[in-house]
């Protein structure tokens, strides 16, 4: 009986290996055929670039309305907040962008974010910010968000992630024959060893999946690093426009404090410190779209000290 099972397992294993090998060869030949009828390099790049741009534009346009709906944001008309719009108009004029539309939402935590570009911008703010921040702090936070609109940060990041998905998809398709062959080897090996439910070498081509994942993670880290640099750049631009780095620092500090435990604040209990750069995991920092608030606040305080020192110094020519 055992010999019969071994024979049956060997036949099944070799059959699976042959099946997946043929499937891998057919897939490879199909890809070679597609490659042979490809247009010239310039046209190919233009087509791929066009698809990436079209996808990014669609995500950029339709994603905005979906995001506003997901946070149940409602438009804040100028007559309801004339003081806010006066500050917003002044900031927009200094930055030479169109005054964005303000939406109010109930976010998971006190925050604000910008959508769109310099001509069609939207700024979404959490309702709690109106009672949490002073006028100057609110203005500094708005200036930070306007800097994102001014720099097309949302569009650039949408384009970057569309390009990332395209690269990963092309790589996955190119490596599909290898993945199929490895899958066949794994399944055949399992049957030949008499353990058909096990796949000791590969389950769907772990090696190929690892390569694709590695490329995806690498490109994601690059995009996230760019996003963190843009946060610092938006802070610097807000300081340049308002001339009040401490206002933005205080606004960020209030946002940070608002994430503390409500029970701790009510009973006066000590709240564990927010993890700083040395406390967070390295991977967590690398994957974050924003730098730590402590680092941003520290830079703003240093900027204020430098401005104060420059104002007190006597220039010499």
N, C-alpha and C positions, 0 to 999 in steps of 0.2 A: 504493500500500500504506500509506503514511504517512497519507494522507488518510482511508483506511478506518479505521485505528486511532484517529485523532483523532475521527472520527464515533462510533465505538463507545465510546470513552472518555467522550465528551460525553453520550451516551445513558445509559451506566451511572452517570455522576456525577449527572446530573439525577434519575435514578431513585432513587439512594441518598438524595439530598436530599429528594425527595418522601416516600420511605419513612420516614425519620427524622422529618420534619416531622409526618407523620400520626401516627406513634407518640408524638411529644412532645405533640401536641394531645390524643390519646386519654388519655394519662397525666394530662395537666393536667385534663381533664374528669372523669376518675375521682377525682382528688384533690379537685376542687371538689364532686363529689357526696358524697364522704365528709365534707367540711367542712360541707355543707348539712344533713346528718343527725346532726351532732354533738350531744351533750347540752349542757345549759346550762354556762356557764363553771365554776361551782362543781363540778358533777359531773365535768366534763372534768379539772379540776385534781385532784380526788379520785381519779379513775381512774388518771391518770398517776402521781400520787404513790403510789398503792397498788401499781402495778406496780414502781416504783422501790424501794419499801420491801420488797416481796416478793423481788425479785431480790437486793437487798442482804442480806436475812436469809438467803436460801438460800446465797449466796456465803459469808456469815459463818459459817454453821453447817457446811456441807459442805466448805467450803474449808479449815477447820481440820484435819479428819481427813485430807484429801488432802495438806496441807502436812506434817503429822506423818509420814505414810507416805513422802513424798518424801525426807525427811531421815533416815529410818529411826530415828526417835526412840523411846526406850523410857522407860517411867515409872520414876521414882526414888522408891521407897517410903521413908516416914519412918524405918523401922528401919535402912535402909542408910546414911542420912545424918542422924542425929538432930541434930547440931550445926547443919547448914544449916536444918533445919526449925524449930529453936528460934529462930534469927534471923528466919526467914521468918514464923513465927507472931507474933513481937513486932512486926515491921514492919507486918504486916497488921492487928494490933490497933490500932496507932497511927493507921493510915490508914483504919480502920473499913471494911475490905473482908474478904471471905472469903479464907482462906489458899489460894493457887492450887496447882494440881498441878504438880510439877516433872518435866520430861522431859529426858533426856540424849541428845545426838546428836553425830555427827561432822560438823560443818559445814565448809564450804570454808575458813573462817578462824575463829579464836577469836572468839566472839560470843555474844550472848544476845538473845532477843526474846520478846515477850509476845503472847498470843492470848486473845481473849475479853474479858470485862468484870469488874467488881468482884465479881460473885457466882459466876462460872464461869470464872475465869481459869486460864490455863496459861502457864508460863514454861519456855522451852526454852533450855538452856545447852549450850555445847560442852564435851566431856569435858576438853579441855586446861585449861579455866578452873580446875579443882579443884587443879591443881598450879601454875598460873601466878599466881593471886591469893592474897593473904593473906585472913584472915577478914574484916577490916574492909573491904578492897577488894571482896570478894565481896558483902558485905552492902550496900555502897553501890551496886553494880551491880544487885543485886536491888531495892533501893529505887527505882532509876530505872525498872526494868521494871514494878514495882507502880504507879508513878505513871501509866504508860500504861493499865494496867487501871482504875485509879481514874477516869481521865478519859474512858473509853470511846473511846480514840483509834483502836483497830482498827475498831470499828463505825462511827465517824464517817467514817473514810477509805474504808471499803468502801461506805458510803452515797454518799459524794461521787463515787466513781468510777462507781457505778451510775447516778447522776444525770447524770454527764458522758456516759456511753455513750448514755443515752436522748436527751439534747439533740442529740448529734451524729447519731444515727440519724434523729430527726425532721427535722433540718435537711437531711440527705442526701436523704430522701424528698421533702421540699418542693422541693428544687432539681433533682429528677430530670428533669422536662420540659426545663429549660434545658440540662442535661447532654446529653440525647438530641439536642436541636436542634443544639448545638455539635458533637456527634459527626458528625451528618449534614453540616453545613457543611464540616467538616474533610475527611471522606472524599470529598465531592463536589468540593471544590477540588483534592484530590490527583488525582482522575481527569481533571478538566478540564485540568490542567496536564500530563497525560501521565505522571505519576509515582504510580501507584495505591498503591504501598507506602509512600509518605510521607504524613504527616498534619501539614502545616505549622502549622495554626492550633490544633488541639486533638486530643488523643487521648483520647477519653472525657470531654472537657470538663475540661481542666487548670484552667481558671479556676474552675469550680464546685468541683473537688476542692481547689483552693487555698483557697477560702473555708471549706470544711468543715474542712480541715486547720488553718487559722488559728484557727478557733473551738476546735477540739479542743486545740491546743497552748496557747492562752490559758487555757482552763479547767484543763488539766493543770498549767500553771505556778502557777496559783492554789492548787490542791490541794497541790502540792509545797511551796509557800511555807508553807502552813498546817502541813504535816508538820514542816518545819524549826523552826517556832516551838514546836511541841509537844515537840520534842527538848530545846530550851532549858528549856521549862517543866518537863519531867520531871527534868532536872538540878536545877533550883531546888527542886522538891518533894523530891527525894532528899536534898538538903542540909538542907532544913527538918526532915525526919524523922530523919536520922542525926546531924546537927550536925557532920559531918566532910566538908567539901568536898574536902580534899586526898586523902581515900581514894578518892573517885570520880575525881579527876583522875589519881591514880596508876594506877587500874584502866584508864582510857581510854588512858593512855600505854603501859601494858603491851600492850593490844590493838593499839595502833599499831605498837609495836616488833615484835610477833609477825608482822606482815605483811612484815617485811624479808626479804631473800634469806637463806635458811639457809646458803648457801656463804659469803656475806659475813660472817655472824656467826661461822662456824666458823674461817675463816682470818683473821679480824680485819681484813678489808678495809673501807674506808669505804663506807657505804651511801648512795646518793643520798638527799637529804632528801625527805620526803613532801611532795608539792605542797601549798602553802598557798593561802590565798584569792587571793593575787596571781599564783600560778602556774597555777591551773586556768583553763580556758576559762570565759568568762562563761556560755555556754549550759549547760555541764556543771554549774556551781554552781546555776543556776536550775532544772535538771531533777533535782537531787539531792534525795532524801527526808531526808537528814541534813546538818546543817551540818558544816563541816570540823572534824576532831577538835582541831586546834590552837586554833580559836576556842572550842570548848567547854572545853578545858583552861584556856585563858587566863581565861575567865569564872570558872571554879571557883577558880583561884589568887587572882584578885581578891576573890572572896567570902571566901576564907580570910583574906586580909590585912585586909579590912574587919572581919571578926569578931574578929581578933586585936587590931586597933586599938580596937575598941569595948570589948573586955574589959579593956584596959589603961587606958582613959580613966577619969577621975573624973567621975561625973555631977553636974551642977549644976541645981538647981531654981529 
